[in-house]
Structures are given as structure tokens and as C-alpha cells.
Amino acid sequence: MGKILDRANAIAEESFIAASGPGGQNVNKVATAVQLRVNIYALGLPPRVFHRLKDIAGSRLNQAGEIVIDARSHRTQDANRRDARERLAAMIEESLKEPKKRAKTRVNRVGKTKRLQSKKAHGQKKALRGKVDL
């Protein structure tokens, strides 16, 4: 996992843009928001991990195959850069986790008979509805 994160940090491109939000007049003068771009094809991920990362990225993945993360919640470039890299690392870590296989549930004999009895009772109740013959 460390190799993948190192590779992601190495190929990530950062650009700083003017941010909205907290910062007062400083917001108009300093580009504090960070836009982090990582090409997922360049990460060299195994196919299953690659597809999980695509699913996790969702709308943050553009047509060029880049994950674009905007971080603008802090007042400094450094804090926003750290936030963006942490979010990227969390996405990659999530994609590396193998999902648990769902075990099929099996109904025992008693459960089957109860289900069939309730179906029968429901059918009889419905059969009693309808037109009355005089």
C-alpha cells in the first residue's frame, strides 16, 4: 500500500486557485484552494483495485482518467494541500480493501414449514374474499 501512495503522491499535480469561504480580504489576494489531479492509469493498480477506485471516485473522476480533488476548507495552502492528499490516500486505502463475500443464508426445516404455513393461511384468507353466492 505504501508504494501505491508514494507513486500517487509523486505523480499528483497540484494547482492553487482562489477559494471562497473563510479568510476575509485575504481570500481575494491569495490562492489558497488546492486542486489535486492524479491519473489513475499511471498508478499501475491491479484490475480489481482499479475498478474499486473508479467506483469510489465517482464524479471526481473525469474523462481523461484523472481523479480531481478540490480542497478549500482551510485558510492556508499548506492545510488544504494536506487535506487533499489525506482524502486521496483514504480513497486509495478504501479501494485496496477486499470486500467481504456475502454468505448465503439458509433456512432450516422449521423455518421452511412456518413460511409455507403462513403462505397457506394468507391464501385461504384471500380465498374467502370475493362475491357471496346466495
Secondary structure as GFF3:
##gff-version 3
##sequence-region A 1 134
A	DSSP	alpha_helix	2	11	.	.	.	ID=ss1
A	DSSP	beta_strand	13	17	.	.	.	ID=ss2
A	DSSP	alpha_helix	26	29	.	.	.	ID=ss3
A	DSSP	beta_strand	33	39	.	.	.	ID=ss4
A	DSSP	alpha_helix	47	57	.	.	.	ID=ss5
A	DSSP	three_ten_helix	58	60	.	.	.	ID=ss6
A	DSSP	beta_strand	66	71	.	.	.	ID=ss7
A	DSSP	alpha_helix	77	96	.	.	.	ID=ss8
A	DSSP	alpha_helix	109	127	.	.	.	ID=ss9
###
